[in-house]
Amino acid sequence: MVTIDGDGQHNPIEIPDLLGNVINNGHDISIGYRVGNDTEMPMWRRIGKRVLDYTTSMGTGGFVTDSQCGFRAFNKKAVEAITPRLRGEAFSVESEQLIKAHEYGLKVINTNVTCKYKDLETSTKNPASHGLSVLGYIIWVIAERRPLLFISVPGFICVIIGLILGIYTLQYYNGNHVFLIPYAIIVSILLIVGALAVLIGLLLNVLPNIIKRTV
């Protein structure tokens, strides 16, 4: 199966190149890699793409070169493994496909493709809101897979910072007899949010194993 953007951004003549890596070279997924002089991607898009590439890489266990390219080829094994498990909507599906491919041990390869941007309406969404929505969903997907790293660790850091500020607030009060109310509010927020994050991360880490054993 081949997917291709419907706005004329990619050249259908390159479909055999994508298919070749799936049919002849033993890979499950072939991803278009937009690179070279024939790629008309604006600089601001390159920067946004790179941010999403690095974020997606956290969920795939390796560096992803072009996580947002919709020009892709899949074999039957990849389609059957990934399709029933996709939950995202709109543009987040590209990154989610790669994360799921890593989960199920699918072989992914990059294939160089050209890309056109000039004189094209490449998206109906605002680029900033588009990028932030995709980034937010990717982070949530990864957090579900690694709750201790993405939820408990930041929560623990918040608790540490809250304790440090709390000690400073008490020392300042003992020395000057002035209670720093803004500091006390910040300390309370950091400790409460941090403690909740640590607890949620631990629960999300333990619950899947309990559910698997029960099933």
C-alpha positions in Angstrom: 0.0 0.0 0.0 1.3 3.5 -0.9 0.1 6.7 0.7 0.8 10.1 -0.9 -0.3 13.7 -0.1 -3.2 14.9 -2.2 -1.9 18.5 -2.8 0.6 17.7 -5.5 3.5 18.0 -3.1 5.0 14.6 -4.2 5.8 13.1 -7.6 3.9 9.8 -8.2 6.7 8.8 -10.6 8.8 8.0 -7.5 6.3 5.4 -6.2 8.4 2.5 -7.7 11.4 3.7 -5.6 9.4 3.5 -2.4 7.9 0.1 -3.4 11.3 -1.2 -4.4 12.6 -1.1 -0.8 9.5 -2.9 0.4 9.2 -5.5 -2.3 12.8 -6.3 -3.1 14.9 -5.3 0.0 12.9 -7.0 2.8 11.7 -3.8 4.6 8.2 -3.5 6.0 7.8 0.3 5.6 9.5 2.7 3.2 9.3 6.4 4.2 9.9 9.3 1.8 12.9 11.4 2.9 12.6 14.9 1.6 16.2 16.0 0.8 18.3 17.5 -1.9 18.2 20.5 -4.3 14.7 19.4 -5.6 13.1 19.8 -2.2 11.5 23.2 -1.9 10.7 23.1 1.8 10.8 26.5 3.5 13.3 27.0 6.3 10.6 27.5 9.0 9.1 24.1 7.9 12.5 22.5 8.1 13.0 23.7 11.7 9.5 22.5 12.7 10.0 19.2 11.0 13.3 18.7 12.9 11.6 19.3 16.2 9.0 16.7 15.4 11.7 14.3 14.1 13.6 14.5 17.4 10.4 14.1 19.5 9.3 11.1 17.4 12.7 9.6 17.8 12.2 9.3 21.6 9.4 6.8 20.9 11.2 4.8 18.2 14.5 4.2 19.9 16.5 5.7 17.1 16.8 8.9 15.0 14.0 9.6 12.5 15.0 11.5 9.4 11.6 12.6 8.2 8.7 11.8 10.5 6.2 14.0 8.8 6.5 12.8 5.2 3.2 11.3 4.1 4.7 9.6 1.0 5.1 6.0 2.2 4.9 2.4 1.2 3.7 -0.5 3.5 3.7 -4.2 3.0 0.8 -6.4 4.2 2.6 -7.2 7.5 2.9 -3.5 8.4 -0.7 -2.7 7.4 -2.1 -5.5 9.6 0.2 -4.6 12.6 -0.3 -0.9 12.6 -3.7 0.0 11.2 -5.9 -1.5 14.0 -3.8 0.3 16.7 -3.7 3.9 15.4 -5.7 6.3 17.6 -4.5 9.7 16.4 -6.2 12.0 14.0 -5.0 14.3 11.2 -1.3 14.9 10.9 -0.2 13.1 14.1 -0.7 9.7 12.3 2.7 9.9 10.6 4.6 9.9 13.8 2.3 7.4 15.5 2.9 5.0 12.6 6.6 5.1 13.2 6.2 4.6 17.0 3.9 1.6 16.4 6.3 0.2 13.8 9.0 0.3 16.5 6.8 -1.4 19.0 6.1 -4.3 16.7 9.6 -4.7 15.4 8.9 -3.7 11.8 11.8 -2.8 9.5 11.7 0.8 8.4 13.9 2.4 5.7 14.2 5.9 4.2 13.9 6.5 0.5 15.0 9.8 -1.0 12.1 11.7 -2.7 11.6 15.2 -4.1 9.1 17.6 -2.7 7.3 20.7 -4.1 6.1 23.6 -2.1 6.1 26.7 -4.4 2.7 27.8 -5.7 1.0 25.1 -3.6 -1.6 25.3 -0.8 0.0 22.6 1.2 -2.2 22.8 4.3 -5.5 24.2 5.4 -4.3 24.5 9.0 -2.3 27.2 10.6 1.4 25.9 10.7 1.9 26.8 14.3 -1.3 25.2 15.6 -0.6 22.2 13.3 2.9 21.7 14.7 1.9 22.2 18.3 -1.1 19.7 18.0 1.2 17.1 16.5 3.9 17.7 19.1 1.4 17.4 21.9 0.0 14.2 20.7 3.5 12.6 20.1 4.5 13.5 23.6 1.3 12.0 25.0 1.8 8.7 23.0 5.4 8.5 24.3 4.4 9.3 27.8 2.0 6.4 27.8 4.8 4.1 26.8 7.4 5.6 29.2 5.4 7.1 32.1 8.2 7.0 34.6 10.5 9.0 32.3 8.0 11.5 31.0 5.7 12.0 34.0 7.3 10.8 37.2 10.8 12.2 36.6 9.5 15.8 35.8 7.2 15.4 38.8 10.2 14.4 41.0 12.1 17.4 39.8 9.2 19.7 40.7 9.1 18.2 44.2 12.9 18.9 44.6 12.6 22.4 43.4 9.6 22.9 45.7 11.5 21.6 48.7 14.5 23.9 47.9 12.2 27.0 47.6 10.4 25.9 50.8 13.6 25.7 52.8 14.6 29.1 51.5 11.2 30.6 52.4 11.5 29.2 56.0 15.1 30.5 56.3 14.1 33.9 55.1 11.2 34.0 57.6 13.5 33.0 60.5 16.0 35.6 59.6 13.7 38.6 58.7 10.4 37.7 60.2 8.7 38.2 56.9 6.7 35.5 55.3 7.1 35.4 51.5 3.5 34.6 50.4 4.3 34.4 46.6 7.1 31.9 47.3 4.8 29.9 49.6 2.2 29.6 46.8 4.8 28.5 44.3 6.1 25.9 46.7 2.6 24.6 47.3 1.9 24.3 43.6 5.2 22.6 42.9 4.8 20.1 45.7 1.2 19.2 44.8 1.7 19.0 41.1 5.0 17.1 41.5 3.6 14.6 43.9 0.6 13.9 41.7 2.9 13.5 38.6 5.1 11.0 40.5 2.0 9.0 41.6 0.4 9.1 38.1 3.6 8.0 36.4 3.9 5.1 38.9 0.3 4.0 38.3 0.6 4.2 34.5 3.7 2.1 34.7 2.2 -0.6 36.9 -1.4 -0.8 35.6 -0.6 -2.2 32.1 1.2 -5.1 33.7 -1.7 -5.8 36.1 -4.1 -5.6 33.2 -2.0 -8.0 31.1 -1.9 -10.5 34.0 -5.6 -10.3 34.6 -6.4 -10.8 30.9 
